[in-house]
């Protein structure tokens, strides 16, 4: 998706060989026009998958997921990292380790929002080592729902997450795949990866 790649080049900040900061348009401040285009692109890529629900992780996955849900006409569920008074019982839960934040979180969703007859599209902002993706997939599996695949805004192709998911036969559609962040330079993959 060229528009996204241009935005990454213009506003993304390379903090290290493994960390890309995109809080100017995705992780802190949100560019709604870009999110609309991202939602439309996910709809286009998963149009034939029979998606009935979208699942994401709070908080950075919410904006692209809501826009995709708008185009697909389906509800969006976001897994919470902290339980609240209204989210205590009848939950699907999974543990997710964040390499960026160097912490583990138990993510949870209410059992009432994903059913066995659902076909769930998982959307997330980044795919690196795949920990968040596997946690979200585990929630879908607990519900005995079908997984349509993963829609990823930015994949770090130089880390193992995407390859491991694809090797397991999981469909991964990444809108921008970064091949390298070495020496402060953003380099994109020459091919769009999908299974």
Residue pairs with C-beta under 8 A, 6 or more apart in sequence:
1 37
1 38
1 41
1 175
1 176
3 34
3 37
4 34
4 37
4 38
4 153
4 154
4 175
4 176
5 176
5 188
7 25
7 31
7 34
8 20
8 22
8 154
8 176
8 178
8 186
9 186
11 22
11 24
11 25
12 20
12 21
12 22
12 24
12 186
13 20
13 21
13 22
14 20
14 21
14 181
14 184
14 185
14 186
15 21
16 181
17 180
17 181
17 182
18 128
18 156
18 158
18 159
18 181
19 100
19 181
20 154
20 156
20 178
20 181
20 186
21 27
22 125
22 154
23 29
25 31
25 34
26 34
26 60
26 63
26 64
26 125
26 153
26 154
27 60
27 125
30 63
32 63
35 63
35 64
35 66
35 67
36 67
38 64
38 67
38 68
38 153
38 175
39 64
39 66
39 67
39 68
39 69
39 70
39 71
40 67
40 71
41 175
42 64
42 67
42 68
42 71
42 72
42 121
42 123
42 151
42 173
42 175
43 68
43 71
43 72
45 151
45 173
45 194
46 72
46 121
46 148
46 149
46 151
46 173
49 119
49 121
49 148
49 149
50 119
50 148
51 72
51 74
51 119
51 120
51 121
51 148
52 74
52 117
52 118
52 119
52 120
53 74
53 75
53 76
53 77
53 113
53 114
53 118
53 119
53 120
53 121
53 145
54 65
54 68
54 69
54 72
54 74
54 75
54 76
54 77
54 120
54 121
54 122
54 123
55 65
55 76
55 77
55 78
55 79
55 109
55 114
55 120
55 121
55 122
55 123
55 136
55 139
55 140
56 62
56 64
56 65
56 76
56 77
56 78
56 79
56 122
56 123
56 124
56 136
57 78
57 79
57 81
57 96
57 107
57 124
57 132
57 135
57 136
58 78
58 79
58 80
58 81
59 78
60 124
60 125
60 126
61 78
61 123
61 124
61 125
62 76
62 78
64 123
64 125
64 151
64 153
65 76
65 78
65 123
66 76
68 76
68 121
68 123
68 151
69 75
69 76
72 121
75 113
77 109
77 113
77 114
78 109
79 94
79 107
79 108
79 109
79 135
79 136
79 139
80 87
80 107
80 108
80 109
81 105
81 106
81 107
82 105
83 91
83 108
87 108
87 110
90 110
90 111
90 112
91 108
91 109
91 110
91 111
92 108
92 109
92 111
92 114
92 139
92 142
92 143
93 106
93 107
93 108
93 139
94 106
94 107
94 134
94 135
94 136
94 138
94 139
94 142
95 104
95 105
95 106
95 107
95 135
96 104
96 105
96 106
96 107
96 131
96 132
96 134
96 135
97 103
97 104
97 131
98 104
98 105
98 131
98 132
99 128
99 129
99 131
100 128
107 135
107 136
107 139
109 139
111 143
114 120
114 139
114 140
114 143
114 145
115 143
115 145
116 143
116 144
116 145
117 145
118 143
118 145
118 146
119 145
119 146
119 147
119 148
120 140
120 143
120 145
120 146
120 147
120 148
121 148
121 149
121 150
121 151
122 133
122 136
122 137
122 140
122 147
122 149
122 150
122 151
123 150
123 151
123 152
123 153
124 132
124 133
124 136
124 150
124 151
124 152
124 153
125 152
125 153
125 154
126 132
126 152
126 153
126 154
126 155
126 156
127 133
127 150
127 152
127 154
127 155
127 156
127 161
127 162
127 165
127 172
127 174
128 155
128 156
128 159
128 161
129 159
129 160
129 161
130 160
130 161
130 162
130 164
130 165
131 161
133 150
133 152
133 161
133 165
134 165
137 147
137 150
137 170
140 146
140 147
141 147
147 170
148 171
149 170
149 171
149 172
149 173
150 165
150 170
150 171
150 172
150 173
151 173
151 175
152 162
152 172
152 173
152 174
152 175
153 174
153 175
153 176
154 174
154 175
154 176
154 177
154 178
155 161
155 162
155 172
155 174
155 176
155 177
155 178
155 193
156 162
156 178
156 181
157 177
157 178
157 179
157 189
157 193
158 178
158 179
158 180
158 181
162 172
162 174
162 177
162 193
165 172
166 172
166 193
166 195
169 195
170 195
171 194
171 195
172 193
172 194
172 195
173 194
174 192
174 193
174 194
176 188
177 188
177 189
177 191
177 192
177 193
178 186
178 187
178 188
178 189
179 187
179 188
179 189
179 190
180 186
180 187
181 187
